[in-house]
Amino acid sequence: VFLMLTVEQYNFEKYLIIAFTESGSPVPHFYFTLTLSDSLLTYVVDLVPRVELSVNNNYMKVIFAELTETWSLSYSLSDKDPQWWMPGTQKALLSPWCISGCLPLTSFQPLRKYV
């Protein structure tokens, strides 16, 4: 599924990609969203589990254990919880390994010469 929303009067763009895996498959769904505004870029990347993690420890280890180092690195790059800007209801739908953030667009200024 791909969705795009643009609200020109507010200079706002939102992109959402969700890749659903086959019914009955243990492979998590892929979730990616990117939001651009005048001054901020927010993003979320996640693998949405197919089972309740609290009662499926083996599934959690097989699917998500390898992501722990990457998640820890992304978390260490910020002085805030990476999901501080996200409402609790949205957090409840994502995995504990969700990588997200909110960055000022000025942080991309050094890349302008390459883009």
Residue pairs with C-beta under 8 A, 6 or more apart in sequence:
1 16
1 17
1 18
1 19
1 20
2 15
2 16
2 17
3 14
3 15
3 16
4 13
4 14
4 15
4 16
5 12
5 13
5 14
6 12
6 13
6 14
10 37
10 38
11 37
11 38
12 35
12 36
12 37
13 35
13 36
13 37
14 33
14 34
14 35
14 36
15 32
15 33
15 34
15 35
16 32
16 33
17 30
17 31
17 32
17 33
18 29
18 30
18 31
18 32
19 29
19 30
20 29
21 27
21 28
21 29
21 50
25 50
26 50
26 51
26 59
26 63
27 50
27 63
28 47
28 48
28 49
28 50
28 63
28 95
29 47
29 48
29 50
30 46
30 47
30 48
31 44
31 45
31 46
31 47
31 48
31 94
32 43
32 44
32 45
32 46
33 42
33 43
33 44
34 41
34 42
34 43
35 41
35 42
35 43
36 105
38 105
39 104
39 105
39 106
40 102
40 103
40 104
40 105
41 102
41 103
41 104
41 105
41 108
42 85
42 100
42 101
42 102
42 103
43 100
43 101
44 86
44 94
44 98
44 99
44 100
45 98
45 99
45 100
46 94
46 95
46 97
46 98
46 99
46 100
47 63
47 64
47 67
47 95
47 97
48 93
48 94
48 95
49 59
49 60
49 63
49 64
49 95
50 59
51 59
53 59
53 60
53 64
53 95
53 96
64 95
64 96
64 97
67 97
68 97
70 99
71 97
71 98
71 99
74 82
74 99
74 101
75 81
75 82
78 101
82 98
82 99
82 100
82 101
83 91
83 94
83 98
83 100
84 102
85 102
86 100
91 98
